[in-house]
């Protein structure tokens, strides 16, 4: 049995945004993602959809 490293199935499920909501990512990283998303129309629409879902609209 291998030891160490990430186990299969360990960690948060895909789509889990708790760390973002809790503020566990630095604002510098988040703003870099936002700036990148605003340059690409497809990413921009996905970001807007995500933010609306996050705030229940």
mmCIF file of the N, C-alpha and C atoms, coordinates in Angstrom:
data_MODEL
# 
_entry.id   MODEL 
# 
loop_
_atom_site.group_PDB 
_atom_site.id 
_atom_site.type_symbol 
_atom_site.label_atom_id 
_atom_site.label_alt_id 
_atom_site.label_comp_id 
_atom_site.label_asym_id 
_atom_site.label_entity_id 
_atom_site.label_seq_id 
_atom_site.pdbx_PDB_ins_code 
_atom_site.Cartn_x 
_atom_site.Cartn_y 
_atom_site.Cartn_z 
_atom_site.occupancy 
_atom_site.B_iso_or_equiv 
_atom_site.pdbx_formal_charge 
_atom_site.auth_seq_id 
_atom_site.auth_comp_id 
_atom_site.auth_asym_id 
_atom_site.auth_atom_id 
_atom_site.pdbx_PDB_model_num 
ATOM 1   N N  . UNK A 1 1  ? 0.851   -1.173 0.000   1.00 0.00 ? 1  UNK A N  1 
ATOM 2   C CA . UNK A 1 1  ? 0.000   0.000  0.000   1.00 0.00 ? 1  UNK A CA 1 
ATOM 3   C C  . UNK A 1 1  ? 0.895   1.233  0.000   1.00 0.00 ? 1  UNK A C  1 
ATOM 4   N N  . UNK A 1 2  ? 0.722   2.138  -0.997  1.00 0.00 ? 2  UNK A N  1 
ATOM 5   C CA . UNK A 1 2  ? 1.538   3.348  -1.029  1.00 0.00 ? 2  UNK A CA 1 
ATOM 6   C C  . UNK A 1 2  ? 1.204   4.295  0.109   1.00 0.00 ? 2  UNK A C  1 
ATOM 7   N N  . UNK A 1 3  ? 2.186   5.003  0.553   1.00 0.00 ? 3  UNK A N  1 
ATOM 8   C CA . UNK A 1 3  ? 1.984   5.970  1.632   1.00 0.00 ? 3  UNK A CA 1 
ATOM 9   C C  . UNK A 1 3  ? 2.327   7.361  1.136   1.00 0.00 ? 3  UNK A C  1 
ATOM 10  N N  . UNK A 1 4  ? 1.686   8.332  1.733   1.00 0.00 ? 4  UNK A N  1 
ATOM 11  C CA . UNK A 1 4  ? 1.959   9.715  1.368   1.00 0.00 ? 4  UNK A CA 1 
ATOM 12  C C  . UNK A 1 4  ? 1.208   10.137 0.119   1.00 0.00 ? 4  UNK A C  1 
ATOM 13  N N  . UNK A 1 5  ? 1.172   11.397 -0.096  1.00 0.00 ? 5  UNK A N  1 
ATOM 14  C CA . UNK A 1 5  ? 0.491   11.901 -1.278  1.00 0.00 ? 5  UNK A CA 1 
ATOM 15  C C  . UNK A 1 5  ? -1.006  11.957 -1.088  1.00 0.00 ? 5  UNK A C  1 
ATOM 16  N N  . UNK A 1 6  ? -1.670  12.460 -2.082  1.00 0.00 ? 6  UNK A N  1 
ATOM 17  C CA . UNK A 1 6  ? -3.120  12.619 -2.026  1.00 0.00 ? 6  UNK A CA 1 
ATOM 18  C C  . UNK A 1 6  ? -3.821  11.295 -2.299  1.00 0.00 ? 6  UNK A C  1 
ATOM 19  N N  . UNK A 1 7  ? -4.791  10.984 -1.475  1.00 0.00 ? 7  UNK A N  1 
ATOM 20  C CA . UNK A 1 7  ? -5.569  9.768  -1.665  1.00 0.00 ? 7  UNK A CA 1 
ATOM 21  C C  . UNK A 1 7  ? -6.675  10.007 -2.684  1.00 0.00 ? 7  UNK A C  1 
ATOM 22  N N  . UNK A 1 8  ? -7.016  8.994  -3.417  1.00 0.00 ? 8  UNK A N  1 
ATOM 23  C CA . UNK A 1 8  ? -8.106  9.083  -4.367  1.00 0.00 ? 8  UNK A CA 1 
ATOM 24  C C  . UNK A 1 8  ? -9.402  9.389  -3.613  1.00 0.00 ? 8  UNK A C  1 
ATOM 25  N N  . UNK A 1 9  ? -10.107 10.415 -4.055  1.00 0.00 ? 9  UNK A N  1 
ATOM 26  C CA . UNK A 1 9  ? -11.367 10.769 -3.409  1.00 0.00 ? 9  UNK A CA 1 
ATOM 27  C C  . UNK A 1 9  ? -11.224 11.702 -2.221  1.00 0.00 ? 9  UNK A C  1 
ATOM 28  N N  . UNK A 1 10 ? -10.000 12.046 -1.849  1.00 0.00 ? 10 UNK A N  1 
ATOM 29  C CA . UNK A 1 10 ? -9.804  12.936 -0.703  1.00 0.00 ? 10 UNK A CA 1 
ATOM 30  C C  . UNK A 1 10 ? -10.051 14.383 -1.116  1.00 0.00 ? 10 UNK A C  1 
ATOM 31  N N  . UNK A 1 11 ? -10.414 15.176 -0.182  1.00 0.00 ? 11 UNK A N  1 
ATOM 32  C CA . UNK A 1 11 ? -10.593 16.598 -0.436  1.00 0.00 ? 11 UNK A CA 1 
ATOM 33  C C  . UNK A 1 11 ? -12.029 16.966 -0.748  1.00 0.00 ? 11 UNK A C  1 
ATOM 34  N N  . UNK A 1 12 ? -12.224 18.218 -1.041  1.00 0.00 ? 12 UNK A N  1 
ATOM 35  C CA . UNK A 1 12 ? -13.558 18.747 -1.310  1.00 0.00 ? 12 UNK A CA 1 
ATOM 36  C C  . UNK A 1 12 ? -14.054 18.272 -2.678  1.00 0.00 ? 12 UNK A C  1 
ATOM 37  N N  . UNK A 1 13 ? -15.358 18.118 -2.819  1.00 0.00 ? 13 UNK A N  1 
ATOM 38  C CA . UNK A 1 13 ? -15.899 17.719 -4.116  1.00 0.00 ? 13 UNK A CA 1 
ATOM 39  C C  . UNK A 1 13 ? -15.750 18.840 -5.139  1.00 0.00 ? 13 UNK A C  1 
ATOM 40  N N  . UNK A 1 14 ? -15.793 18.479 -6.408  1.00 0.00 ? 14 UNK A N  1 
ATOM 41  C CA . UNK A 1 14 ? -15.700 19.483 -7.468  1.00 0.00 ? 14 UNK A CA 1 
ATOM 42  C C  . UNK A 1 14 ? -16.823 20.500 -7.317  1.00 0.00 ? 14 UNK A C  1 
ATOM 43  N N  . UNK A 1 15 ? -16.504 21.752 -7.575  1.00 0.00 ? 15 UNK A N  1 
ATOM 44  C CA . UNK A 1 15 ? -17.507 22.797 -7.489  1.00 0.00 ? 15 UNK A CA 1 
ATOM 45  C C  . UNK A 1 15 ? -17.646 23.402 -6.106  1.00 0.00 ? 15 UNK A C  1 
ATOM 46  N N  . UNK A 1 16 ? -16.941 22.864 -5.128  1.00 0.00 ? 16 UNK A N  1 
ATOM 47  C CA . UNK A 1 16 ? -17.025 23.386 -3.774  1.00 0.00 ? 16 UNK A CA 1 
ATOM 48  C C  . UNK A 1 16 ? -16.342 24.749 -3.728  1.00 0.00 ? 16 UNK A C  1 
ATOM 49  N N  . UNK A 1 17 ? -17.077 25.765 -3.289  1.00 0.00 ? 17 UNK A N  1 
ATOM 50  C CA . UNK A 1 17 ? -16.544 27.126 -3.284  1.00 0.00 ? 17 UNK A CA 1 
ATOM 51  C C  . UNK A 1 17 ? -16.391 27.674 -1.867  1.00 0.00 ? 17 UNK A C  1 
ATOM 52  N N  . UNK A 1 18 ? -16.377 26.801 -0.875  1.00 0.00 ? 18 UNK A N  1 
ATOM 53  C CA . UNK A 1 18 ? -16.281 27.258 0.511   1.00 0.00 ? 18 UNK A CA 1 
ATOM 54  C C  . UNK A 1 18 ? -15.039 28.103 0.773   1.00 0.00 ? 18 UNK A C  1 
ATOM 55  N N  . UNK A 1 19 ? -13.909 27.718 0.200   1.00 0.00 ? 19 UNK A N  1 
ATOM 56  C CA . UNK A 1 19 ? -12.676 28.475 0.444   1.00 0.00 ? 19 UNK A CA 1 
ATOM 57  C C  . UNK A 1 19 ? -12.786 29.879 -0.121  1.00 0.00 ? 19 UNK A C  1 
ATOM 58  N N  . UNK A 1 20 ? -13.457 30.021 -1.256  1.00 0.00 ? 20 UNK A N  1 
ATOM 59  C CA . UNK A 1 20 ? -13.627 31.358 -1.836  1.00 0.00 ? 20 UNK A CA 1 
ATOM 60  C C  . UNK A 1 20 ? -14.550 32.175 -0.950  1.00 0.00 ? 20 UNK A C  1 
ATOM 61  N N  . UNK A 1 21 ? -15.657 31.573 -0.512  1.00 0.00 ? 21 UNK A N  1 
ATOM 62  C CA . UNK A 1 21 ? -16.610 32.295 0.323   1.00 0.00 ? 21 UNK A CA 1 
ATOM 63  C C  . UNK A 1 21 ? -16.011 32.654 1.678   1.00 0.00 ? 21 UNK A C  1 
ATOM 64  N N  . UNK A 1 22 ? -15.114 31.825 2.187   1.00 0.00 ? 22 UNK A N  1 
ATOM 65  C CA . UNK A 1 22 ? -14.505 32.066 3.486   1.00 0.00 ? 22 UNK A CA 1 
ATOM 66  C C  . UNK A 1 22 ? -13.339 33.043 3.397   1.00 0.00 ? 22 UNK A C  1 
ATOM 67  N N  . UNK A 1 23 ? -12.932 33.403 2.183   1.00 0.00 ? 23 UNK A N  1 
ATOM 68  C CA . UNK A 1 23 ? -11.827 34.339 2.012   1.00 0.00 ? 23 UNK A CA 1 
ATOM 69  C C  . UNK A 1 23 ? -10.469 33.709 2.175   1.00 0.00 ? 23 UNK A C  1 
ATOM 70  N N  . UNK A 1 24 ? -10.351 32.431 1.875   1.00 0.00 ? 24 UNK A N  1 
ATOM 71  C CA . UNK A 1 24 ? -9.068  31.753 2.061   1.00 0.00 ? 24 UNK A CA 1 
ATOM 72  C C  . UNK A 1 24 ? -8.148  31.861 0.859   1.00 0.00 ? 24 UNK A C  1 
ATOM 73  N N  . UNK A 1 25 ? -8.580  32.565 -0.165  1.00 0.00 ? 25 UNK A N  1 
ATOM 74  C CA . UNK A 1 25 ? -7.701  32.846 -1.290  1.00 0.00 ? 25 UNK A CA 1 
ATOM 75  C C  . UNK A 1 25 ? -7.326  34.311 -1.214  1.00 0.00 ? 25 UNK A C  1 
ATOM 76  N N  . UNK A 1 26 ? -6.117  34.621 -1.589  1.00 0.00 ? 26 UNK A N  1 
ATOM 77  C CA . UNK A 1 26 ? -5.701  36.020 -1.489  1.00 0.00 ? 26 UNK A CA 1 
ATOM 78  C C  . UNK A 1 26 ? -6.438  36.848 -2.526  1.00 0.00 ? 26 UNK A C  1 
ATOM 79  N N  . UNK A 1 27 ? -6.702  38.077 -2.185  1.00 0.00 ? 27 UNK A N  1 
ATOM 80  C CA . UNK A 1 27 ? -7.421  38.951 -3.113  1.00 0.00 ? 27 UNK A CA 1 
ATOM 81  C C  . UNK A 1 27 ? -6.605  39.162 -4.391  1.00 0.00 ? 27 UNK A C  1 
ATOM 82  N N  . UNK A 1 28 ? -5.294  39.101 -4.302  1.00 0.00 ? 28 UNK A N  1 
ATOM 83  C CA . UNK A 1 28 ? -4.455  39.255 -5.496  1.00 0.00 ? 28 UNK A CA 1 
ATOM 84  C C  . UNK A 1 28 ? -4.746  38.144 -6.503  1.00 0.00 ? 28 UNK A C  1 
ATOM 85  N N  . UNK A 1 29 ? -4.872  36.906 -6.025  1.00 0.00 ? 29 UNK A N  1 
ATOM 86  C CA . UNK A 1 29 ? -5.169  35.783 -6.916  1.00 0.00 ? 29 UNK A CA 1 
ATOM 87  C C  . UNK A 1 29 ? -6.557  35.917 -7.518  1.00 0.00 ? 29 UNK A C  1 
ATOM 88  N N  . UNK A 1 30 ? -7.515  36.328 -6.719  1.00 0.00 ? 30 UNK A N  1 
ATOM 89  C CA . UNK A 1 30 ? -8.887  36.464 -7.215  1.00 0.00 ? 30 UNK A CA 1 
ATOM 90  C C  . UNK A 1 30 ? -8.958  37.561 -8.269  1.00 0.00 ? 30 UNK A C  1 
ATOM 91  N N  . UNK A 1 31 ? -8.338  38.710 -8.018  1.00 0.00 ? 31 UNK A N  1 
ATOM 92  C CA . UNK A 1 31 ? -8.376  39.794 -9.000  1.00 0.00 ? 31 UNK A CA 1 
ATOM 93  C C  . UNK A 1 31 ? -7.641  39.413 -10.277 1.00 0.00 ? 31 UNK A C  1 
ATOM 94  N N  . UNK A 1 32 ? -6.599  38.627 -10.175 1.00 0.00 ? 32 UNK A N  1 
ATOM 95  C CA . UNK A 1 32 ? -5.910  38.159 -11.382 1.00 0.00 ? 32 UNK A CA 1 
ATOM 96  C C  . UNK A 1 32 ? -6.837  37.276 -12.205 1.00 0.00 ? 32 UNK A C  1 
ATOM 97  N N  . UNK A 1 33 ? -7.623  36.413 -11.542 1.00 0.00 ? 33 UNK A N  1 
ATOM 98  C CA . UNK A 1 33 ? -8.585  35.580 -12.261 1.00 0.00 ? 33 UNK A CA 1 
ATOM 99  C C  . UNK A 1 33 ? -9.678  36.431 -12.897 1.00 0.00 ? 33 UNK A C  1 
ATOM 100 N N  . UNK A 1 34 ? -10.158 37.435 -12.176 1.00 0.00 ? 34 UNK A N  1 
ATOM 101 C CA . UNK A 1 34 ? -11.215 38.309 -12.705 1.00 0.00 ? 34 UNK A CA 1 
ATOM 102 C C  . UNK A 1 34 ? -10.706 39.070 -13.927 1.00 0.00 ? 34 UNK A C  1 
ATOM 103 N N  . UNK A 1 35 ? -9.513  39.628 -13.830 1.00 0.00 ? 35 UNK A N  1 
ATOM 104 C CA . UNK A 1 35 ? -8.952  40.358 -14.971 1.00 0.00 ? 35 UNK A CA 1 
ATOM 105 C C  . UNK A 1 35 ? -8.806  39.446 -16.182 1.00 0.00 ? 35 UNK A C  1 
ATOM 106 N N  . UNK A 1 36 ? -8.352  38.226 -15.963 1.00 0.00 ? 36 UNK A N  1 
ATOM 107 C CA . UNK A 1 36 ? -8.214  37.260 -17.052 1.00 0.00 ? 36 UNK A CA 1 
ATOM 108 C C  . UNK A 1 36 ? -9.580  36.937 -17.655 1.00 0.00 ? 36 UNK A C  1 
ATOM 109 N N  . UNK A 1 37 ? -10.581 36.755 -16.808 1.00 0.00 ? 37 UNK A N  1 
ATOM 110 C CA . UNK A 1 37 ? -11.916 36.401 -17.280 1.00 0.00 ? 37 UNK A CA 1 
ATOM 111 C C  . UNK A 1 37 ? -12.538 37.536 -18.087 1.00 0.00 ? 37 UNK A C  1 
ATOM 112 N N  . UNK A 1 38 ? -12.264 38.774 -17.716 1.00 0.00 ? 38 UNK A N  1 
ATOM 113 C CA . UNK A 1 38 ? -12.866 39.904 -18.422 1.00 0.00 ? 38 UNK A CA 1 
ATOM 114 C C  . UNK A 1 38 ? -12.325 40.061 -19.848 1.00 0.00 ? 38 UNK A C  1 
ATOM 115 N N  . UNK A 1 39 ? -11.187 39.485 -20.131 1.00 0.00 ? 39 UNK A N  1 
ATOM 116 C CA . UNK A 1 39 ? -10.626 39.568 -21.475 1.00 0.00 ? 39 UNK A CA 1 
ATOM 117 C C  . UNK A 1 39 ? -11.215 38.535 -22.424 1.00 0.00 ? 39 UNK A C  1 
ATOM 118 N N  . UNK A 1 40 ? -11.814 37.486 -21.893 1.00 0.00 ? 40 UNK A N  1 
ATOM 119 C CA . UNK A 1 40 ? -12.387 36.412 -22.696 1.00 0.00 ? 40 UNK A CA 1 
ATOM 120 C C  . UNK A 1 40 ? -13.905 36.413 -22.508 1.00 0.00 ? 40 UNK A C  1 
ATOM 121 N N  . UNK A 1 41 ? -14.682 36.667 -23.577 1.00 0.00 ? 41 UNK A N  1 
ATOM 122 C CA . UNK A 1 41 ? -16.141 36.761 -23.431 1.00 0.00 ? 41 UNK A CA 1 
ATOM 123 C C  . UNK A 1 41 ? -16.792 35.507 -22.825 1.00 0.00 ? 41 UNK A C  1 
ATOM 124 N N  . UNK A 1 42 ? -16.295 34.330 -23.169 1.00 0.00 ? 42 UNK A N  1 
ATOM 125 C CA . UNK A 1 42 ? -16.868 33.096 -22.624 1.00 0.00 ? 42 UNK A CA 1 
ATOM 126 C C  . UNK A 1 42 ? -16.594 32.991 -21.119 1.00 0.00 ? 42 UNK A C  1 
ATOM 127 N N  . UNK A 1 43 ? -15.367 33.272 -20.714 1.00 0.00 ? 43 UNK A N  1 
ATOM 128 C CA . UNK A 1 43 ? -15.022 33.246 -19.287 1.00 0.00 ? 43 UNK A CA 1 
ATOM 129 C C  . UNK A 1 43 ? -15.788 34.318 -18.525 1.00 0.00 ? 43 UNK A C  1 
ATOM 130 N N  . UNK A 1 44 ? -15.968 35.480 -19.164 1.00 0.00 ? 44 UNK A N  1 
ATOM 131 C CA . UNK A 1 44 ? -16.675 36.590 -18.531 1.00 0.00 ? 44 UNK A CA 1 
ATOM 132 C C  . UNK A 1 44 ? -18.116 36.184 -18.209 1.00 0.00 ? 44 UNK A C  1 
ATOM 133 N N  . UNK A 1 45 ? -18.798 35.554 -19.164 1.00 0.00 ? 45 UNK A N  1 
ATOM 134 C CA . UNK A 1 45 ? -20.186 35.146 -18.926 1.00 0.00 ? 45 UNK A CA 1 
ATOM 135 C C  . UNK A 1 45 ? -20.262 34.078 -17.837 1.00 0.00 ? 45 UNK A C  1 
ATOM 136 N N  . UNK A 1 46 ? -19.294 33.168 -17.813 1.00 0.00 ? 46 UNK A N  1 
ATOM 137 C CA . UNK A 1 46 ? -19.280 32.138 -16.765 1.00 0.00 ? 46 UNK A CA 1 
ATOM 138 C C  . UNK A 1 46 ? -19.031 32.755 -15.392 1.00 0.00 ? 46 UNK A C  1 
ATOM 139 N N  . UNK A 1 47 ? -18.145 33.750 -15.325 1.00 0.00 ? 47 UNK A N  1 
ATOM 140 C CA . UNK A 1 47 ? -17.860 34.424 -14.059 1.00 0.00 ? 47 UNK A CA 1 
ATOM 141 C C  . UNK A 1 47 ? -19.104 35.146 -13.551 1.00 0.00 ? 47 UNK A C  1 
ATOM 142 N N  . UNK A 1 48 ? -19.785 35.843 -14.438 1.00 0.00 ? 48 UNK A N  1 
ATOM 143 C CA . UNK A 1 48 ? -20.999 36.564 -14.047 1.00 0.00 ? 48 UNK A CA 1 
ATOM 144 C C  . UNK A 1 48 ? -22.057 35.586 -13.554 1.00 0.00 ? 48 UNK A C  1 
ATOM 145 N N  . UNK A 1 49 ? -22.223 34.467 -14.255 1.00 0.00 ? 49 UNK A N  1 
ATOM 146 C CA . UNK A 1 49 ? -23.193 33.440 -13.832 1.00 0.00 ? 49 UNK A CA 1 
ATOM 147 C C  . UNK A 1 49 ? -22.826 32.900 -12.451 1.00 0.00 ? 49 UNK A C  1 
ATOM 148 N N  . UNK A 1 50 ? -21.535 32.625 -12.234 1.00 0.00 ? 50 UNK A N  1 
ATOM 149 C CA . UNK A 1 50 ? -21.069 32.122 -10.944 1.00 0.00 ? 50 UNK A CA 1 
ATOM 150 C C  . UNK A 1 50 ? -21.362 33.113 -9.825  1.00 0.00 ? 50 UNK A C  1 
ATOM 151 N N  . UNK A 1 51 ? -21.072 34.395 -10.067 1.00 0.00 ? 51 UNK A N  1 
ATOM 152 C CA . UNK A 1 51 ? -21.290 35.417 -9.038  1.00 0.00 ? 51 UNK A CA 1 
ATOM 153 C C  . UNK A 1 51 ? -22.768 35.578 -8.714  1.00 0.00 ? 51 UNK A C  1 
ATOM 154 N N  . UNK A 1 52 ? -23.612 35.481 -9.730  1.00 0.00 ? 52 UNK A N  1 
ATOM 155 C CA . UNK A 1 52 ? -25.060 35.573 -9.489  1.00 0.00 ? 52 UNK A CA 1 
ATOM 156 C C  . UNK A 1 52 ? -25.539 34.390 -8.644  1.00 0.00 ? 52 UNK A C  1 
ATOM 157 N N  . UNK A 1 53 ? -25.028 33.197 -8.932  1.00 0.00 ? 53 UNK A N  1 
ATOM 158 C CA . UNK A 1 53 ? -25.402 32.023 -8.139  1.00 0.00 ? 53 UNK A CA 1 
ATOM 159 C C  . UNK A 1 53 ? -24.894 32.149 -6.709  1.00 0.00 ? 53 UNK A C  1 
ATOM 160 N N  . UNK A 1 54 ? -23.703 32.681 -6.567  1.00 0.00 ? 54 UNK A N  1 
ATOM 161 C CA . UNK A 1 54 ? -23.101 32.855 -5.252  1.00 0.00 ? 54 UNK A CA 1 
ATOM 162 C C  . UNK A 1 54 ? -23.942 33.766 -4.370  1.00 0.00 ? 54 UNK A C  1 
ATOM 163 N N  . UNK A 1 55 ? -24.536 34.772 -4.990  1.00 0.00 ? 55 UNK A N  1 
ATOM 164 C CA . UNK A 1 55 ? -25.321 35.745 -4.237  1.00 0.00 ? 55 UNK A CA 1 
ATOM 165 C C  . UNK A 1 55 ? -26.819 35.488 -4.326  1.00 0.00 ? 55 UNK A C  1 
ATOM 166 N N  . UNK A 1 56 ? -27.220 34.355 -4.885  1.00 0.00 ? 56 UNK A N  1 
ATOM 167 C CA . UNK A 1 56 ? -28.613 33.956 -4.903  1.00 0.00 ? 56 UNK A CA 1 
ATOM 168 C C  . UNK A 1 56 ? -29.512 34.782 -5.793  1.00 0.00 ? 56 UNK A C  1 
ATOM 169 N N  . UNK A 1 57 ? -29.006 35.248 -6.897  1.00 0.00 ? 57 UNK A N  1 
ATOM 170 C CA . UNK A 1 57 ? -29.839 36.034 -7.819  1.00 0.00 ? 57 UNK A CA 1 
ATOM 171 C C  . UNK A 1 57 ? -30.142 35.251 -9.065  1.00 0.00 ? 57 UNK A C  1 
# 
